Amino acid sequence: DTIDGSKRTYKNQWGLGPNGYGSFYAVGLYGQFIYVYPQKNVVIVRTAKLNLNKNTLWKYAFLQIADQL
C-alpha cells in the first residue's frame, strides 16, 4: 500500500518520497539513507556512522534535491 501511493505514510521502515512520484526511502539509525526512484532507475545511498538523527534537516534537504531529478 505504500509503494502504490494508497497511503502517504511511513511503513515497514520505508517512507514515500516527495510529491508521490513513486519514489521511496529509508533512514538508518546513524544517518544512513537510501532513496529509490524506480521509474527513473535511480538509487541514491548515503552511508554514515554518526548519529545524525538529532538533526534531521539533512533528510528534508536531501528529499528536496531528489525531487529535482
JORAGI-V804910 format. One record per helix or strand of 2 or more residues. SS is the DSSP state (H for helix, E for strand). FROM is the first residue (numbers start at 0). LEN is the number of residues. Records with the same first field share a line. If there is no record, write none. Layout:
BEGIN
SS: FROM-LEN ; FROM-LEN
END
This chain:
BEGIN
E: 9-2 ; 13-3 ; 22-5 ; 32-5 ; 41-5
H: 17-3 ; 37-3 ; 56-11
END
